């Protein structure tokens, strides 16, 4: 049973390291996106934030497992960072599509540009 537990623990650690490493390319991709991160599902990332945050809380409060809690909290923070960046990119893209007068910028008149 201990060999099986060690394999499970190693697999858990390995895949969590991969998951943690996978956030960086996603964050870079959304940061570089020029089209408002339209391919990003906000609801999906909200669910992942909720799942990771509640796993962190459950592991700390119910299981007294600090390691799992820290890993899950970090996963929630990475998901939140990604989502906030995507929301920002989407808002900036939408704002750029609006006419100047709707963005709160002063209107310029043709005679003032001469």
C-alpha positions as CSV (number, residue, x, y, z in Angstrom):
1,X,0.0,0.0,0.0
2,X,2.8,2.4,0.7
3,X,4.3,1.9,-2.8
4,X,0.9,2.7,-4.3
5,X,0.7,5.8,-2.0
6,X,4.1,7.0,-3.1
7,X,3.1,6.6,-6.8
8,X,0.0,8.6,-6.1
9,X,1.9,11.3,-4.2
10,X,4.5,11.5,-7.0
11,X,1.9,11.7,-9.7
12,X,0.0,14.4,-7.7
13,X,3.2,16.4,-7.3
14,X,4.3,16.0,-10.9
15,X,1.0,17.1,-12.4
16,X,0.7,20.0,-10.0
17,X,4.1,21.2,-11.1
18,X,3.0,20.9,-14.7
19,X,-0.1,22.8,-13.9
20,X,1.8,25.6,-12.2
21,X,4.3,25.8,-15.1
22,X,1.4,25.9,-17.6
23,X,0.0,29.2,-16.2
24,X,3.0,31.3,-17.3
25,X,2.6,30.7,-21.1
26,X,-1.2,31.3,-20.8
27,X,-0.6,34.6,-19.0
28,X,2.0,35.6,-21.6
29,X,-0.4,34.7,-24.4
30,X,-3.3,36.7,-23.1
31,X,-0.9,39.6,-22.3
32,X,0.2,39.6,-26.0
33,X,-3.3,39.2,-27.4
34,X,-4.3,42.1,-29.6
35,X,-8.0,41.1,-30.1
36,X,-9.4,41.5,-26.6
37,X,-8.9,38.0,-25.4
38,X,-12.1,37.0,-27.0
39,X,-11.3,33.3,-27.0
40,X,-11.1,33.3,-23.2
41,X,-14.1,32.0,-21.3
42,X,-14.5,34.1,-18.2
43,X,-17.0,31.7,-16.6
44,X,-14.6,28.8,-17.0
45,X,-11.8,30.7,-15.3
46,X,-14.2,31.8,-12.5
47,X,-15.1,28.2,-11.9
48,X,-11.4,27.2,-11.7
49,X,-10.8,30.1,-9.3
50,X,-13.7,28.9,-7.2
51,X,-12.6,25.2,-7.3
52,X,-9.0,26.0,-6.4
53,X,-9.9,28.5,-3.6
54,X,-12.4,26.1,-2.0
55,X,-9.9,23.3,-2.2
56,X,-7.4,25.5,-0.4
57,X,-9.9,26.4,2.3
58,X,-11.1,22.8,2.7
59,X,-7.6,21.5,2.9
60,X,-6.6,24.0,5.5
61,X,-9.8,23.9,7.6
62,X,-11.0,20.3,7.3
63,X,-7.8,18.4,6.5
64,X,-5.2,20.5,8.2
65,X,-3.1,20.0,5.1
66,X,-1.0,23.1,4.7
67,X,0.8,21.8,1.6
68,X,-2.3,21.1,-0.4
69,X,-3.8,24.4,0.9
70,X,-0.8,26.5,-0.4
71,X,-0.7,24.7,-3.7
72,X,-4.4,25.2,-4.2
73,X,-4.3,28.9,-3.1
74,X,-1.4,29.5,-5.6
75,X,-3.4,27.9,-8.3
76,X,-6.4,30.1,-7.5
77,X,-4.1,33.2,-7.5
78,X,-2.7,32.2,-10.9
79,X,-6.2,31.7,-12.3
80,X,-7.3,35.1,-10.8
81,X,-4.3,36.8,-12.4
82,X,-5.1,35.3,-15.7
83,X,-8.7,36.3,-15.5
84,X,-8.0,39.8,-14.4
85,X,-5.6,40.3,-17.3
86,X,-8.1,38.9,-19.8
87,X,-10.8,41.2,-18.4
88,X,-8.4,44.2,-18.7
89,X,-7.5,43.2,-22.3
90,X,-11.1,42.8,-23.3
91,X,-12.1,46.2,-21.7
92,X,-9.2,47.9,-23.5
93,X,-10.2,46.3,-26.8
94,X,-13.8,47.3,-26.4
95,X,-12.8,50.8,-25.4
96,X,-10.5,51.2,-28.5
97,X,-13.5,50.2,-30.7
98,X,-15.7,53.0,-29.3
99,X,-15.8,56.4,-31.0
100,X,-13.6,59.0,-29.2
101,X,-16.7,60.9,-27.8
102,X,-17.9,57.8,-26.0
103,X,-14.5,57.1,-24.5
104,X,-14.5,60.3,-22.5
105,X,-11.8,61.9,-24.7
106,X,-12.4,65.5,-25.9
107,X,-13.6,65.9,-29.4
108,X,-11.3,67.6,-31.8
109,X,-12.6,69.9,-34.5
110,X,-11.1,70.2,-37.9
111,X,-10.3,73.8,-37.5
112,X,-8.3,73.2,-34.3
113,X,-6.0,70.8,-36.1
114,X,-4.8,73.4,-38.6
